[in-house]
Amino acid sequence: MRPRPALCGVTATVLLAVGGARAAVPGASALPDVIPMPGAVVARPGAVAIRDGTEIFAPGGAEAARIGAYFADLLHASHGLSLRLRTRDDRRARDGAIAFALDPQAPDAAPESYRLEVSPGLVVVSAREARGLFYGAVTLWQLASAQPLRAGAVVLSGVRIDDAPRFRWRGLMLDSARHFQSPDFILRYLDWMALHKLNVLGWHLTDDQGWRLEIKRYLRLTRVGAWRVPAGAAALHDIDPATHRPRLYGGYYTQQEVRRIVAYAAARNITILPEIDVPGHATAAIVAYPELGVLEKPPTAVPSDWGVYPNLFNVEESTFTFLEQVLDEVMALFPGEYIHTGGDEAIKDQWHASARIQARMRELGVSSEEALQGYFTARLGVYLAAHGRRQIGWDEILEGGVPPEAAVMSWRGVEGAITAAARGHDTVLSPSPTLYLDYRQGTGPDEPPGRGTVVSLEDVYRFDPLPGPLAHEQSRVLGVQANLWTEHVRTAANAAYMTWPRAAALAEVAWSSASRIDWQSFEARLAAEFERYRTLGIRYSDDVFAPPRSVGTYERHFSQDLRSCSGRLVLNLEDDAPLAGPRAVFLVDILDPCWLLPAADLTHVASITAAVGQIPFNFQIGKDRDAIHLDPPRTAAGELEVRLDRCDGAPLAVLPLASAADNDAVTVLPAAALPRQSGAHSLCFRFTQRTLDPLWAIDWVQLSQ
Ligand code: ACM
């Protein structure tokens, strides 16, 4: 890590005040160590010391008391202090007292707004609504959390903060379908979101690879649809003694767990937006209930490939009845205004080819498959509206014609949002790649698996939430959302790492006024932010402070240090083995298994070795698969061929893969001699192989003298 940025704003002021050298200048503006940056911040004279036994008053009833207790819990977690909660309406100022005051009559208060005043001997957080008061508590804890405990006290310097969000939708989406996270992890994720004033958790609960929400009327959705054999040889060899078959991966959320999660979120001012993805991404549901599908021979196992499957729901009345009954249970569990019905990536090949679907289209008077998706979406939208809910879908729903009440979540860039707003729809911006948290955020070999293109913290921070014409259509923009898709995010620890601190950048984009957006200021506040993460046990990336990586000739060149021959950066993929413990991560171009080591001085190099792994080729990429060129092997197991400067011509060295053939994890190949060269050259690496599966990948290469 680079040295930490200098302490700034209120932090420095407090240290000075405690030292007695100088008091804060009344009326001066100060930038507190708070993310997202609050609206108006004015320094005040004096300071407050919070210590064991400091009293919290909570005039305003049970909600205020609950928020007071929430603050007390946070301060206990960060500093070990025990505050005393007084629920009677008593605002007597005494040393260090903290008041949480709900005032429903407060004039001119924006939704979710709060005021926080630290003056000598007294902290007052006030708001018209409980959610505003909650955010005041969060800001107060952030002010405190940046301070060390000194002589048993946290000292806050005088300040007045008036704050309200820029957007009402400040979302994260978590894909629990591709990989399942425990209910406990979901609760932690909600905790972390709340501390960033994020207020919508999009919950992607259904997809081809898993159905994760218990539906009482259709128990096979989870009994069957929540379980799959993971891809790869390692998983295939992992036999479950109970079934004598490969062990199944999966899980689902019971309705009881969901109710607990929804209530926990509500207490943190977070609405959970459930997504039931239709008509595509439907394979798991169709495996559970084949009558929902289009094909005469429907898929019989929940699949483990990534990419876009062609399996769609059919459009029988019985299928709509099924979906309405599913939505009944969804609405009973999730009280929020919006229900997400997906709509993305529904390739229409099966609808096009099916005589039955074509007959239904004629019956329904629908002229194209796109319009059929419009009909499909509208049916569910009407059903939701009849039950007092609003529909939201991915931007593809615009293609089929969709009722004006439906809101549109723009993911294929921001164009969907611009079109949606122009047509009178409310919209949420969650464009790929900038707000897709499955893209890696750094380039080091320790970066967890994800998509290959780098989306840095700064990229997220600099995202413009009102691009182009939306600057004039602000009223249509509900807000922004970052999406954590989890095809390549297998573990909870990696889900946290991919999220933080990029979701903190998103939080500031979503909350703070445009005039507050300032990368240098944000970067300077990260030291305090990372301290909070360590306090709370949040795994996060500190790549923003990583020095540029340079690798010497005789050091290991990891796959992340090589360049793909195609110039594409496709995927940073995890090995499928070992089943337990850390796995290697390889940057791979699944369309062209070819890598370049940029110019290295080969003058004294005499030999070369490489560590290689084999990973399942589990990608639904349609016709692209036919275009992949494979070099034929010379031996049964194939070879890693090394060429000088370019990727054609005769190999300079050949490393046989025989020793790696039966190892699911990483194998260090025997070294091969490299004929002497002089000066700097690049080296090209290509595997020879007969089949795409498994896909060979380089973990590292090493040159020796
Ligand atoms: C999506 O990324 N398919 C919404």
Boltz pocket constraint, residues with backbone or C-beta under 6 A from the ligand:
constraints:
  - pocket:
      binder: B
      contacts: [[A, 344], [A, 345], [A, 394], [A, 411]]
      max_distance: 6.0
